[in-house]
Amino acid sequence: MSNRAVIHTSEAPQAIGPYSQAVKANNTVWLSGQIPLDPGTMELVAGDASAQAEQVFRNLAAVARAAGGELNQCVKVNIYLTDLADFGAVNAVMARHFGEPYPARACVQVAALPRGAAVEIEATMVLKS
């Protein structure tokens, strides 16, 4: 695919596996799942699911900016939680990072996430033509 571009920024954690922070094809950007790593230290941020979700959305916003967009251009968000009891807390954080109309979303509980994170979030963004 000749119109495929890899998106990379030092303002978000570096990939901890064989994947890109995001991939852009035409005006669609697929942002890889982010966990609450501090991009400067690559360490998990301290705190509860709210604190972790804040870091995750900061990481996603940095990747979105590197791709030429912003979080409000996301059309789909997938949230993975290790405990669905954190659903309300993560919803509150998401509401601070997105305006209406909100993106489509899925939220599921998983057995575990990399590095012991409580939350991981991935998104699909459509850039303005």
KADAFEN-V236720 format. One record per residue. N is the residue number from 1. OMEGA is omega as a letter, one per 40 degrees, with the letter a starting at -180 (999 if undefined). Layout:
n,omega
N,OMEGA
N,OMEGA
//
This chain:
n,omega
1,a
2,a
3,a
4,i
5,i
6,i
7,a
8,i
9,i
10,i
11,i
12,a
13,i
14,i
15,i
16,i
17,a
18,i
19,i
20,i
21,i
22,i
23,a
24,i
25,a
26,a
27,i
28,a
29,i
30,a
31,i
32,i
33,i
34,i
35,a
36,i
37,i
38,a
39,a
40,a
41,a
42,i
43,i
44,i
45,i
46,i
47,a
48,a
49,i
50,i
51,i
52,i
53,i
54,a
55,i
56,a
57,i
58,i
59,i
60,i
61,i
62,i
63,i
64,i
65,i
66,i
67,i
68,a
69,i
70,a
71,a
72,i
73,i
74,i
75,a
76,i
77,i
78,a
79,i
80,i
81,i
82,i
83,a
84,i
85,i
86,a
87,a
88,a
89,i
90,i
91,a
92,i
93,i
94,a
95,i
96,a
97,a
98,i
99,i
100,e
101,a
102,i
103,i
104,a
105,i
106,i
107,a
108,i
109,i
110,a
111,a
112,i
113,i
114,i
115,i
116,i
117,i
118,a
119,i
120,a
121,i
122,a
123,i
124,a
125,i
126,a
127,i
128,a
129,999
//
